[in-house]
Amino acid sequence: MYNLILFTLILSMNAFCSDVTTDNSGVDILLMDPYLSTKYQRGQYLVYDCIDKHWVCTGKAEYENCFDGRKIAQENKYDRMPCAPVKVFDGEGQCNKIQARLTSSATNMRACKSEDIRKIDILF
């Protein structure tokens, strides 16, 4: 008797779950997340991360942090910069297109080097 009740309960739950629909069917839920990682949010600000060596379209806060970190590195005469703030786009979609193009091309990020190191590179 208990087995029959349990079986009926499981079947009814399964039927209920299959009837549930969402407004986001066919949408990649990862693209809805405002965070790309623990380090970056999604956004329209193109930055090159000199430490992790990659391009990222991020938010305004991370873009401004990049400016601040770069300024500190320059003031302390570091040979390498932590990042390079590149450009602000009208939207995230535009930024992503440029990011994809830059990611697929080999680039030597001179912007990650201090001014003194860049001058030495030109000589050699």
N, C-alpha and C positions, 0 to 999 in steps of 0.2 A: 504494500500500500504506500509506504513512504517513498519507495523507488519510483512509483508512478507519479506522485506529487512532485518529486524532484525533477523527473524527466519533463513533465509539463511546464514547470517553472523555467527550466533551461530553454526549452523551445520557445516559450513566450518572450523571454529576454532576447533571444536571437532575432525573432521577428521584429521586435521593437527597435533593436539596434540597426537593422537593415532599412527601416523606414526613416531614420533620422538623416536629414540632409543639411548641408551648410550653404551659406551664400558664397563661400570661397571655393566651390568645387572647381578643380582644374587649375587652381592658383598654387604656385610654389610658396609654401609658408615660410621658407627660409628667406625669401625676398621681402617678406613683410616685416622681418625682424629689423629694428633700427640699428642693431649692433652687428658689425662685421666680425669682431673679435673682442677680447677683453681690452684691447688697446685702441680700437677704432670704432666710430659710429659711421653709418652711411651718410654721404653728403655730396655736395657739389664742389668741394675744395680738393684740388689735386696736390698731392704731397708725394715726394720720394722719401721713403724710409731708408736712410743710409746704414742703419744698424742691421735691419733684417733684409735689406737689399730688395725692395719691391715698391711698385707704384700703388697708391691707394687713393680712392675718392672718399674723402672723409668729411666730418662735420667742422663747423666753424671753431669750436673749442680746441680740437686737435690741431687745426691749421694755425691758430694763434699760439698754442703751446710750442709748435714747431718754430715759429718766429722767435719766441722767447728763448727756447733751448739753443737755437742757432746763435742768438746774440750773446748768450752766456759763454758758449764755446769760443766765439770770436774774441770776446773780452779776455778770456783765460788763455788765449793763444793755442788752442787745441789744433792738432794737425787735421783731425777729421771732425766733420759736422755731424750732428745726430740725424738731421733730415734736411730736406730742401722744400720749402713751400713754393709751388710752381705757379698755380693759376686758380682763379675762382671762375666757375662757369655759371650760366643761368639756371642750370638744372643738373640733377644727378645723372640723367641719361646722357647729356653731352659730355660730362666728365668721364663716364664709363666708356664711351666710344674712344676718346683720346687715350685713356688708360689702357684699353685693349691694344691699340696701335703701338703704344710705347712698350708694352710688355712683350709684344711679339717681335720687336726690333732690338738688336743689340745696342746698348747705349753705355757709354763710359761716363758715369755721373761725376763730372768734374766739380759739380756743386757740392759734393760731399767732402771735398778737400778744402783746407784753409787756403787763403790767398797766397801765402808764402809757398805752400806745396804746389799750388797750380803754376806759380812762376818757375819753380824748379822743373816741373814737368815739361814746360815749354822749351827750356834750355836743352833737355835731353831728349 
